[in-house]
Amino acid sequence: MTERRAEKILETLRKTFTMPKWTNSKRDPFKTLIVTIISQNTADRNTAKAFENLSKHFKITPEALANAKTNQIESCLKPAGLYRNKAKTIKQVSKIILEKHHGNLESILSMPFEDARRALMEFPGVGPKTADVVLLFSAKKPTIPVDTHVDRTSKRLGLTPANGDYETVRKSLQSLYDPKDYLAVHVLLISQGRKCCKARNPLCKQCPVDMLCPSRHLWDKND
């Protein structure tokens, strides 16, 4: 029953939200890695501003960022918060990729999924979500990154255990959907979280999947 409901949820979300055009192409892996590091614990708007600043001052390549002065990277990243830690991480990761991986991530992304994931997570500042984002968007590997929106919406919709940790949520979602749909699941659950299934005051009356949501009654006071 959960599988049928999961498919109905995805079908409805596909009809409700438009998939971004960039999902039709493979994203540059190094740029994806850098912007995902910047995005950690940061709002989307601030992430975009910080990455825009960085792009104006440096080419987004391992060589350019490995050789950049840390304080200059910090200055670019200030809109994102935690900019000192992120600048240090970006410089370290860039240096490792430049010196140990010939300046690109292809040797890692060509590995089988689990091996590639472990290799990415050996980089400083790269955890499961960051690794999964790079693998899904830049290598089309079979994984569903779990950000705060995916975590919240999947739990409220009863697709994943309410107390599940990152890996539990990721693997639960992946068990419900075909790998060809993983990218759509990730992107559409984020859209659902941003537009309707908000953290504090979910807009249940505007929700396209309200009749499929077992948590709806918990938020009746917000309707």
TABELNOR-V633169 format. One record per helix or strand of 3 or more residues. SS is the DSSP state (hx for helix, st for strand). FROM is the first residue (numbers start at 1). TO is the last residue. Records with the same first field share a line. If there is no record, write none. Layout:
SS=FROM-TO ; FROM-TO
//
This chain:
hx=2-16 ; 21-24 ; 29-39 ; 44-57 ; 62-66 ; 70-80 ; 83-100 ; 106-109 ; 113-121 ; 128-139 ; 148-156 ; 166-176 ; 179-195 ; 204-206 ; 210-212 ; 216-222
//
